Amino acid sequence: MATITAAPRKPSPPGILTGRAARKLLTLAILAAVLVPLAVTRWPGAAWPSALTVDVSGPLGSASDWIIDNRDSHPLFLHFLGHVSNAVVIAVRAVYLSLLAVGWAGVTATGALIAWRVAGVRLALGTAAAFLACGLLGMWVPTMQTLALMVVAVLASVVVGALLGLAAGLSDRMDRVLRPVLDTMQVLPAFAYLLPVVLVFGIGVPAAVLATVVYAAPPMARLTSLGLRGADKEVLEAVESLGTTARQRLLTARVPLARRELLLGLNQTIMMALSMAVIASVIGAGGLGDRVYQALASVDVGAALAAGIPIVLLAVVLDRVTGAAGERLGEAGKSPVTWLHALAAAVAVALAGRLAGLLDWPEAWEVNIAEPVNRAVDWMTAHLYSGVPVVGGTADWAAHFTTWVLNPLRDGLQWLPWWSVLLITAALAWLIGTWRSALTAVLAMAAIGVLGVWRPSLDTLSQVLAAVAVTLVVGFAAGIAAARSDRFERLLRPVLDVFQTMPQFVYLIPVVALFGVGRAPAVAAAVVYALPAVVRITAQGLRQVDPAALESARSLGATSGQQLRQVQLPLARRSLLLAVNQGVVLVLAVVIIGGLVGGGALGYQVVFGLAQGDLAAGLVAGAAIVCLGLTLDRVTQPAERRTKKGA
């Protein structure tokens, strides 16, 4: 009887050495066994060693003084930044004066006609109702101011984001270079860079537009890159086989295949730009944001809501119109004559409005909602804050969450020796990614200690981890439900629009009224703000799964749950990782708002630096938040690169 011998196999190390992850852990353990004793001997104690900190307040103070002294004389300001500032002012003023010249009737008619041509009668009626609601709330002029600012800021954000995303999507090297840049742009809190922006451009519209672009461009860049990299390779190979150039492949294949991601990027850019309206008002942007800020300064929730609702309506209108326009790109049957008819009708309505004296919204048509809203808030505070039978009040929930989750998490992180935090960071980042990502994560965490904000950073980290966990659990569940049910997605969409576009300052007072002051309301505000992006990206990724794969699974008798677990979730891994990344980024972006309601830690330090004009305090805390963002990004996102390599 012949003996069947198997092909010789390379012997694998026994025990814990089997597997790539085990080898990484073993290598890290060997390095730790050598380095940790040296570190403990030289710098004993659990807190970050003071000998390893660097005082940057002096150089930052000198930089601030130099900017102030040279802002009116240095060539950089006179021949470059000055022209940028003037161009922004001219663009915003031109849009604003055009809107005022058209009048409320003309603006409403033009918006409705564009919506009708793009998406039909229903969206046209919704657009008209949205503009009319802005007037009824007594916010027509502030709405036009904000709309002019947002038109310029969104256009600039889309151009900048698309160019950066194009570079990252077509080049692996540019992707590696731009990732930390985009992380810094999106994670660095707006309050942290408002002070240097104001130092350079002064109080006014240019600083507000620049701050908005810095915050709103990264989603467009990330989703553009994601769409270009996720294009169907079979289609690209087929186009390449026809002898097309790289430019032709980009324009005829990559960009059309990435259309959904581009539209989602445009959507996210609009939402984030409008969410900056209130923060931009702090540096003189005016418009609806200024009305919200003034109302909240006097703790008038009703007046703040009256100004916040038009921001949401603008976001919804711009979202629906641009989304529908993108969906219809390339469709046949678009007659230029019909567009000319629509334009002529809009011009006729605008002229009729001017002749009839309907440029300014009539004060007699305005409706005051501030008083009933304030009464509702008072009722909620009186009946839900405490004393609710069985379930307890919202104050009890906040106290339990702080006692059972936030306090143990913060105390545990601050109890850990500084070297163990670096070691845990390295282990997580290396297990999920590469040694480069692990090194980046460790250096980012070490930079926090070097800046001298180790303990407040760990406090902020505990809040971020708690908020991200809640956001991902709720966001993934809602995203899966939205991807599997068109009806649920339609019902959820306006809710997500409200959550993402309603300025954080507007819902901050109801949150504080319900949950009190402390870290719990800070976490709640972060969850509300970060949730929409996680839900949208999750649903989008699941819907983009190849229908043939789902049909194959169904033909094999897979249940709905098995299709989700074994087909949709694995194939949508890239989008899910992006959802995790955006959840982390957006939670960190709201950590400053948490500093205003008792969250303390880095958020409070950034707000304090802006309020006191202390560039060093604000930028150091902001830089620490960026380092936290880089660390959390490297702990999650490198898995995408590893899976693409087939590891």
TANORGI-V735545 format. One record per pair of residues at least 4 apart in sequence whose ideal C-beta (glycine too) atoms are under 6 Angstrom apart, sorted by sequence separation. I is the first residue (numbers start at 1). J is the second residue. D is the distance in whole Angstrom. If there is no record, write none. Layout:
# TANORGI-V735545
i: (I/I)
j: (J/J)
d: (D/D)
This chain:
# TANORGI-V735545
i: (13/18/31/32/39/40/56/57/66/67/70/75/76/77/78/89/102/106/119/139/146/150/157/158/161/165/174/178/183/184/188/193/197/212/213/220/226/244/248/249/250/251/258/276/281/285/286/304/315/318/319/369/379/380/381/388/392/400/401/402/403/407/408/411/416/426/429/433/453/464/471/472/475/488/492/496/497/498/502/504/507/511/526/527/558/562/563/564/565/568/572/582/595/599/600/615/616/619/633/634/17/77/102/134/135/188/201/231/239/244/280/295/353/388/402/416/449/502/512/515/553/558/594/609/642/12/16/43/71/134/168/201/387/482/515/167/168/386/481/482/99/115/116/281/295/296/385/429/430/595/609/610/115/134/198/280/281/295/384/385/386/429/448/512/594/595/609/168/197/239/384/385/482/511/553/277/278/592/112/115/277/281/292/426/429/591/595/605/606/197/511/550/164/197/239/278/511/553/592/112/278/292/606/111/112/291/292/425/426/605/606/236/425/550/235/549/288/602/108/111/422/425/190/504/288/602/108/231/288/422/545/602/190/504/228/231/542/545/545/185/499/228/542/104/227/541/186/500/185/499/227/277/541/226/227/104/182/496/274/588/223/537/182/496/223/224/274/414/537/538/588/223/537/271/414/99/220/413/534/219/270/584/219/220/270/410/413/533/534/219/96/267/410/581/95/216/409/530/533/92/95/153/157/161/165/169/216/266/463/467/471/475/479/483/530/580/581/92/152/156/160/164/168/215/216/466/470/478/482/529/530/162/153/157/161/165/169/467/471/475/479/483/92/153/157/161/165/169/263/406/463/467/471/475/479/483/577/91/212/215/405/526/529/158/162/476/263/306/471/577/212/306/526/525/574/303/212/302/305/525/211/302/208/301/302/522/301/208/522/207/301/521/208/522/203/204/517/518/519/203/517/198/512/190/194/504/158/472/157/471/92/406/468/85/89/154/468/398/402/88/398/402/154/401/468/153/394/467/85/88/394/395/398/150/464/146/460/67/381/149/145/146/460/145/146/459/460/142/456/142/456/142/143/457/461/139/137/451/139/453/451/134/448/448/133/447/316/315/130/444/312/315/444/445/130/444/312/127/311/312/441/441/308/440/308/123/437/308/437/304/118/119/429/433/115/118/429/432/118/428/432/301/296/292/292/140/117/278/135/274/278/138/113/271/271/136/113/113/110/109/109/106/105/106/106/102/105/103/105/103/103/104/264/48/46/39/36/32/54/53/187/28/53/186/48/187/191/189/24/48/21/192/191/195/191/194/189/191/195/195/192/192/189/188/189/188/187/184/187/183/183/183/64/60/60/57)
j: (17/22/35/36/43/44/60/61/70/71/74/79/80/81/82/93/106/110/123/143/150/154/161/162/165/169/178/182/187/188/192/197/201/216/217/224/230/248/252/253/254/255/262/280/285/289/290/308/319/322/323/373/383/384/385/392/396/404/405/406/407/411/412/415/420/430/433/437/457/468/475/476/479/492/496/500/501/502/506/508/511/515/530/531/562/566/567/568/569/572/576/586/599/603/604/619/620/623/637/638/22/82/107/139/140/193/206/236/244/249/285/300/358/393/407/421/454/507/517/520/558/563/599/614/647/18/22/49/77/140/174/207/393/488/521/174/175/393/488/489/107/123/124/289/303/304/393/437/438/603/617/618/124/143/207/289/290/304/393/394/395/438/457/521/603/604/618/178/207/249/394/395/492/521/563/288/289/603/124/127/289/293/304/438/441/603/607/617/618/210/524/563/178/211/253/292/525/567/606/127/293/307/621/127/128/307/308/441/442/621/622/253/442/567/253/567/307/621/128/131/442/445/211/525/310/624/131/254/311/445/568/625/215/529/254/257/568/571/572/214/528/258/572/135/258/572/218/532/218/532/261/311/575/261/262/140/218/532/311/625/261/575/221/535/264/265/315/455/578/579/629/265/579/315/458/144/265/458/579/265/318/632/268/269/319/459/462/582/583/269/148/319/462/633/148/269/462/583/586/148/151/209/213/217/221/225/272/322/519/523/527/531/535/539/586/636/637/149/209/213/217/221/225/272/273/523/527/535/539/586/587/220/212/216/220/224/228/526/530/534/538/542/152/213/217/221/225/229/323/466/523/527/531/535/539/543/637/152/273/276/466/587/590/220/224/538/326/369/534/640/276/370/590/590/640/370/280/370/373/593/280/373/280/373/374/594/374/283/597/283/377/597/285/599/283/284/597/598/599/284/598/283/597/279/283/593/269/583/269/583/205/519/583/201/205/270/584/515/519/206/516/520/273/520/587/273/514/587/206/209/515/516/520/273/587/277/591/199/513/285/286/287/601/287/288/601/602/287/601/288/602/291/310/624/628/307/306/620/310/624/624/310/624/627/313/627/497/497/313/627/498/501/630/631/317/631/501/317/501/502/631/634/502/634/503/320/634/506/638/506/321/324/634/638/321/324/635/638/325/635/639/509/505/503/505/361/342/503/361/501/505/366/342/500/501/367/345/346/346/346/349/349/349/350/353/350/353/353/358/358/359/361/540/418/417/419/419/423/450/450/585/427/452/585/449/588/592/592/430/454/431/606/606/610/607/610/606/610/615/618/618/622/622/622/625/626/626/626/629/629/630/633/615/615/616/616)
d: (3/6/6/5/6/6/6/6/6/6/4/5/6/5/5/6/3/6/4/5/6/6/6/6/6/6/6/6/5/5/5/6/6/6/6/6/6/4/6/5/5/6/6/5/5/6/5/6/6/6/6/6/6/5/5/6/4/6/5/5/6/6/6/6/5/6/6/4/5/6/5/6/6/6/6/6/6/5/5/6/6/6/6/6/4/5/5/5/6/6/6/6/5/5/5/6/6/6/5/6/6/6/5/5/4/6/4/6/5/5/4/4/4/5/6/5/5/6/6/5/4/5/3/4/5/5/5/4/5/6/5/4/6/6/4/4/4/4/5/4/6/4/4/3/4/5/5/5/4/3/4/5/4/4/5/6/4/4/6/6/5/4/5/5/5/4/3/5/5/5/5/5/5/5/5/6/4/5/5/4/4/5/5/5/4/5/5/6/5/6/5/6/6/5/5/5/6/5/5/5/6/5/5/5/4/4/6/5/5/4/5/6/6/6/6/5/5/5/5/6/5/5/6/6/6/6/4/5/5/6/5/5/6/6/5/4/5/5/6/5/5/5/5/6/3/4/4/4/5/5/3/6/2/5/6/6/4/4/5/6/5/6/6/6/5/6/5/6/6/5/5/3/4/6/5/5/4/4/5/6/5/5/4/5/6/5/6/5/5/6/4/5/4/6/4/5/4/5/6/5/5/5/5/4/4/4/4/6/6/5/5/5/5/4/4/5/5/6/6/5/5/4/4/6/4/6/5/5/4/6/5/6/4/4/3/3/3/4/5/3/3/4/5/6/4/4/4/5/6/6/6/5/6/5/4/5/6/5/5/6/5/4/5/6/5/6/4/5/6/5/5/6/4/6/6/5/6/3/5/5/6/4/4/6/4/3/6/6/6/5/5/5/4/3/6/5/6/4/5/4/4/5/5/5/6/5/6/6/5/5/5/5/5/5/6/6/6/4/6/4/6/5/5/5/5/5/4/5/4/5/5/5/4/6/5/6/6/5/5/6/5/4/4/4/4/4/4/5/4/5/5/5/5/5/6/6/5/5/5/5/6/4/5/5/6/5/5/6/4/4/5/4/4/5/5/5/5/5/6/5/5/4/5/5/6/6/4/4/4/5/6/3/5/3/5/5/5/6/5/5/5/5/5/6/6/4/5/4/4/5/5/4/4/5/5/5/6/5/4/5/4/6/6/3/5/5/3/4/5/6/4/5/6/5/5/5/6/6/5/6/6/6/4/5/4/5/5/4/5/4/5/5/5/5/6/6/6/5/6/5/5/3/5/5/6/5/5/5/3/5/6/6/4/5/4/4)
